Amino acid sequence: MKRRAIIIANPGLEGTESYLGGVLKDISNYQSFLCSELGGCWLEGEIVKLIRPSVNRVRNTIQGLSNVDYALIIFSGHGCHDTQRDSTVVDLGDEDIDSIELRSGASKQTLILDCCRKKSPTTLMEARDMKFAKAAPRLNASDCRMYYDRQIEACPKGLVVMHACSIDEVAGDDAQKGGYYSYNLLAESNAWPNTFQIDTSTKYRILSTASAHSLTVPRVQRISGNRQNPSIEKPRTDPYYPFCIVA
């Protein structure tokens, strides 16, 4: 099983009013989560980080995904919704790119867009106060990676797109913790193993990308005062790609 995770981020320019300190926290949080047993035991070499990259670099990286079995693409930073194209555009720094271009690559792929989708200029929202929960079950790294791969193999070819907010909304950012959506997505994922009991010596359990998103939505809505409503695009047929694994 060949996997590749691409983390694309643009916090903006430090010292400016629009700088998003939480974006750098998102990068660290996602990398730590993916490399953990719960996140599927991704290898460091399977994760590529692109900070304020050029459009060409992003395009070349996406094109390179054609030979992998599963790709997870994450964007954290500034963005907006282009009404003419009816699509979300992400800001890379000096350039921007239509998120439609991030949907191509691997035949099995998940795209997470933690950015604003406002039709008007971006505004920041108030910070939130949430804590990460710690996973309780004892996890086996080799089993987690094996069953994570098996779930990917069981899924049909398709695309899952997880949006931090709905069209014409902004995505909140907390400089200390990260983006509202990314932080709470990982918080829910880390807390998920505490919601059930399982003997990992004989069984395993998976939280899909679709289910992880569903758990995150009410937390983001609550913390944003219902100003930010995450949305998802997914195939009409399950199973869905794994996001968490307990084994």
C-alpha positions as CSV (number, residue, x, y, z in Angstrom):
1,M,0.0,0.0,0.0
2,K,1.5,3.3,-1.1
3,R,0.2,6.3,0.9
4,R,1.0,10.0,0.6
5,A,-0.2,12.9,2.8
6,I,0.2,16.4,1.5
7,I,-0.2,19.2,4.1
8,I,-0.4,22.6,2.4
9,A,-0.4,25.7,4.6
10,N,-0.5,29.4,4.4
11,P,-0.6,31.3,7.7
12,G,0.0,34.6,6.0
13,L,2.8,37.0,6.8
14,E,3.8,37.2,10.4
15,G,3.3,40.7,11.8
16,T,0.3,41.4,9.6
17,E,-3.3,41.7,10.9
18,S,-4.4,38.7,8.8
19,Y,-1.6,36.4,10.1
20,L,-3.0,33.0,11.4
21,G,-0.7,31.6,14.0
22,G,-3.0,28.6,14.4
23,V,-2.1,27.3,10.9
24,L,1.4,26.3,12.1
25,K,-0.2,24.5,15.0
26,D,-2.4,22.7,12.6
27,I,0.6,21.4,10.7
28,S,2.2,20.1,13.9
29,N,-1.1,18.6,15.1
30,Y,-1.9,16.8,11.8
31,Q,1.6,15.4,11.5
32,S,1.6,14.1,15.1
33,F,-1.8,12.5,14.6
34,L,-1.0,10.8,11.4
35,C,2.2,9.3,12.7
36,S,0.4,7.9,15.8
37,E,-1.1,4.5,16.0
38,L,-4.6,6.0,16.1
39,G,-4.0,8.1,13.0
40,G,-2.9,5.0,11.0
41,C,0.9,4.9,11.6
42,W,1.9,7.0,8.7
43,L,5.7,7.2,8.1
44,E,7.5,10.5,8.1
45,G,8.6,9.9,4.5
46,E,4.9,9.6,3.4
47,I,4.1,13.1,4.6
48,V,5.0,16.2,2.5
49,K,4.6,19.7,4.0
50,L,4.2,22.7,1.7
51,I,4.3,26.1,3.4
52,R,3.3,29.0,1.2
53,P,4.2,27.1,-1.9
54,S,4.0,28.2,-5.5
55,V,1.1,27.0,-7.6
56,N,3.5,25.1,-9.8
57,R,4.9,23.2,-6.8
58,V,1.4,22.3,-5.6
59,R,0.4,21.1,-9.1
60,N,3.5,19.1,-9.5
61,T,3.1,17.5,-6.1
62,I,-0.6,16.6,-6.9
63,Q,0.4,15.2,-10.3
64,G,2.9,12.9,-8.5
65,L,0.1,11.2,-6.6
66,S,-1.1,9.3,-9.6
67,N,1.1,6.3,-8.6
68,V,0.0,6.1,-5.0
69,D,-2.9,4.0,-3.7
70,Y,-4.3,6.6,-1.3
71,A,-3.7,10.3,-0.8
72,L,-4.7,12.6,2.0
73,I,-4.5,16.3,1.1
74,I,-4.9,18.9,3.8
75,F,-5.0,22.7,3.4
76,S,-4.9,25.1,6.3
77,G,-5.0,28.9,5.9
78,H,-6.7,31.6,4.0
79,G,-9.4,30.9,1.4
80,C,-12.6,32.2,-0.1
81,H,-15.5,31.1,-2.3
82,D,-15.4,32.2,-6.0
83,T,-19.0,32.7,-7.0
84,Q,-18.1,32.8,-10.7
85,R,-16.5,29.4,-10.6
86,D,-18.7,28.2,-7.8
87,S,-15.7,26.7,-6.0
88,T,-13.4,27.2,-3.0
89,V,-10.1,29.0,-3.8
90,V,-7.2,28.6,-1.4
91,D,-4.5,31.3,-0.9
92,L,-1.0,29.9,-1.1
93,G,0.7,33.2,-0.3
94,D,1.7,35.1,-3.4
95,E,-0.7,33.0,-5.5
96,D,-4.0,31.1,-5.1
97,I,-5.3,27.9,-6.6
98,D,-8.8,26.6,-7.2
99,S,-9.4,23.7,-4.8
100,I,-10.8,21.7,-7.7
101,E,-7.2,21.1,-8.7
102,L,-6.6,19.5,-5.4
103,R,-9.2,16.9,-6.1
104,S,-7.2,15.1,-8.7
105,G,-4.3,12.8,-8.0
106,A,-4.8,9.4,-6.5
107,S,-7.8,7.2,-7.4
108,K,-8.6,7.0,-3.7
109,Q,-8.3,10.4,-2.0
110,T,-9.5,12.6,0.9
111,L,-9.3,16.4,0.8
112,I,-9.6,18.5,4.0
113,L,-10.0,22.2,3.4
114,D,-9.7,24.2,6.7
115,C,-10.2,27.7,5.2
116,C,-12.8,30.4,4.8
117,R,-15.4,30.2,2.1
118,K,-16.7,33.7,2.4
119,K,-17.9,35.6,-0.7
120,S,-16.7,38.8,1.0
121,P,-13.3,39.6,2.6
122,T,-12.1,37.2,5.3
123,T,-12.6,38.1,8.9
124,L,-11.3,36.3,12.0
125,M,-13.5,34.8,14.6
126,E,-13.1,34.6,18.4
127,A,-10.7,32.0,19.9
128,R,-12.1,28.9,21.5
129,D,-11.2,26.9,24.6
130,M,-11.0,23.2,23.9
131,K,-8.7,20.5,25.1
132,F,-7.4,17.4,23.4
133,A,-8.6,14.1,24.8
134,K,-6.1,11.2,25.1
135,A,-6.7,7.8,23.6
136,A,-7.2,5.0,26.2
137,P,-6.8,1.7,24.4
138,R,-3.3,0.1,24.1
139,L,-2.5,0.2,20.4
140,N,-0.3,-2.0,18.2
141,A,1.5,0.0,15.5
142,S,1.9,-2.8,13.0
143,D,-1.8,-3.9,13.4
144,C,-3.0,-0.2,13.1
145,R,-1.1,0.2,9.8
146,M,-2.2,-3.1,8.4
147,Y,-5.9,-2.7,9.1
148,Y,-5.8,1.0,8.0
149,D,-4.4,-0.2,4.7
150,R,-7.0,-3.0,4.4
151,Q,-9.8,-0.5,4.9
152,I,-8.4,1.7,2.1
153,E,-8.3,-1.4,-0.1
154,A,-11.9,-2.2,0.7
155,C,-13.1,1.2,-0.4
156,P,-14.2,1.9,-4.0
157,K,-12.4,4.6,-5.9
158,G,-13.7,8.0,-5.1
159,L,-13.2,11.4,-3.4
160,V,-14.1,12.7,0.0
161,V,-13.9,16.5,0.5
162,M,-14.1,17.8,4.1
163,H,-14.8,21.5,4.3
164,A,-14.2,23.5,7.4
165,C,-17.2,25.7,6.7
166,S,-20.1,26.1,4.3
167,I,-20.2,28.5,1.3
168,D,-20.2,32.2,2.3
169,E,-18.8,31.5,5.8
170,V,-15.4,32.1,7.4
171,A,-13.2,29.5,9.1
172,G,-12.1,30.5,12.6
173,D,-8.5,30.4,13.8
174,D,-7.0,30.2,17.2
175,A,-3.3,31.2,17.3
176,Q,-2.6,28.9,20.3
177,K,-4.5,25.8,19.1
178,G,-5.1,25.9,15.4
179,G,-8.0,26.2,13.1
180,Y,-11.5,25.6,14.6
181,Y,-12.1,22.7,12.2
182,S,-8.7,21.1,12.3
183,Y,-8.3,21.3,16.0
184,N,-11.7,19.9,16.8
185,L,-11.4,17.2,14.1
186,L,-8.2,16.0,15.8
187,A,-9.7,16.5,19.3
188,E,-12.7,14.3,18.4
189,S,-10.5,11.7,16.8
190,N,-8.2,11.5,19.9
191,A,-11.3,11.3,22.2
192,W,-13.0,8.7,20.0
193,P,-11.3,5.6,21.5
194,N,-12.6,6.6,24.9
195,T,-16.2,6.1,23.8
196,F,-16.0,2.3,23.6
197,Q,-14.2,-0.7,25.0
198,I,-12.3,-3.1,22.7
199,D,-9.8,-5.9,23.1
200,T,-7.2,-4.9,20.6
201,S,-5.5,-8.2,20.9
202,T,-8.3,-9.8,18.9
203,K,-10.3,-6.9,17.4
204,Y,-10.0,-3.6,15.7
205,R,-12.2,-0.6,15.0
206,I,-12.2,2.2,12.4
207,L,-13.5,5.7,12.4
208,S,-14.0,6.8,8.8
209,T,-13.4,10.2,7.3
210,A,-17.1,10.7,7.1
211,S,-17.8,9.7,10.7
212,A,-14.9,11.9,12.0
213,H,-16.4,14.8,10.1
214,S,-19.8,14.2,11.6
215,L,-18.4,14.2,15.1
216,T,-16.6,17.5,14.5
217,V,-19.5,19.5,13.0
218,P,-21.4,20.1,16.3
219,R,-18.2,21.1,18.1
220,V,-17.3,23.7,15.5
221,Q,-20.9,25.0,15.3
222,R,-21.0,25.4,19.1
223,I,-17.6,27.1,19.4
224,S,-18.4,29.5,16.6
225,G,-21.9,30.3,17.7
226,N,-23.3,28.6,14.7
227,R,-21.3,30.9,12.4
228,Q,-19.2,28.1,11.0
229,N,-20.9,25.0,9.6
230,P,-18.6,22.4,8.2
231,S,-19.8,20.4,5.2
232,I,-18.7,17.3,3.4
233,E,-18.7,15.8,-0.1
234,K,-18.5,12.1,-0.3
235,P,-19.5,9.1,-2.5
236,R,-23.1,7.9,-2.0
237,T,-21.8,4.4,-1.4
238,D,-19.7,3.3,1.6
239,P,-17.3,2.1,3.0
240,Y,-15.4,5.4,3.4
241,Y,-11.6,5.9,3.9
242,P,-10.2,5.5,7.4
243,F,-9.3,8.5,9.5
244,C,-8.7,6.7,12.9
245,I,-7.8,3.1,13.7
246,V,-7.8,1.2,17.0
247,A,-6.0,-2.2,16.8
